[in-house]
Amino acid sequence: MKIAITGHTARLGKDFSVELQRRGHTVTGFSRSNGYDLRDYSCVGKMLDEIKDYDVFINNAKPDYSQTQILYRLVQQWDTGLIINIGTKALESMPDWTDIFLLEYLTQKTALAHACRVLLNISKCKIILLNPAHLDNSCAEYVKEQLDLLNL
């Protein structure tokens, strides 16, 4: 399978990328490290043009509201395929945060969760929202479990 992933250079994204490659998939990563600032609308457009024939997109990197914007644009572009969105369990477990950074994070992840719910019913491609709990430095076991569940 051809799989694209945002935020492939650290933590969860890196573990997804490494494990998918280990399983024999072709993985292409998009992040600032290789010239794709996902806050830049033109970079997102360039990325979407490059992945038109991909099978899976892992929507992992979270600068600003880019995950939600990417999801909407990808659903308009793809007729088939799987979009895996990385949300957070914190929406359920810590709704009363008062730290301004964490509130911004929760707001961005809430927008992504809402978009997934809405688009799930109208999209031609399959949409999944994963909500990992707080993960320690190694996300490898979580990634293996999720990929096994998804048969990837």
C-alpha positions, 0 to 999 in steps of 0.5 A: 500500500502507498501511505502518506503521513504528516508529522512523520519525524517524531513520536507517534508519527515516527512510530507509525512510519517505521512500523508501516515500512517494517510491514512492507508498505511504501510510506511518504512523510510530510512535515516541516523537516522536508519542506511541508509547513502544513500551516501554509495552504500552498504546501497542503495543496502541493501535498494533496496533489502528490498523494492523489493515488495513495491508499491511506493518509495518516493525519497526524501533525497538528499545527494550528487547525491544519488537521481539520483543514487537511481532512476537509480538502482530502475528502473532497479529493479522494473517492476511495481510500482510508483517512486515519486522523489522530485525535486525543483521549484528553477530550474525554478525560480532562475536559476542565483544563485551564492551561491556555496552551492545553485549551488551544490543543483541546479546541483544535482536537475538538474541531477535528473530532467534529469534522470526522463525525460530520464527514463520516456520513458523506465521504466516499472514503473511509474515515477513522479517528484514533484517540490515544491517551497520553503516551510515553516516549515510545508509542510503538506498542500503541501503533502496532495494536492500531495497525493490527486492528486496521489490518495494515 
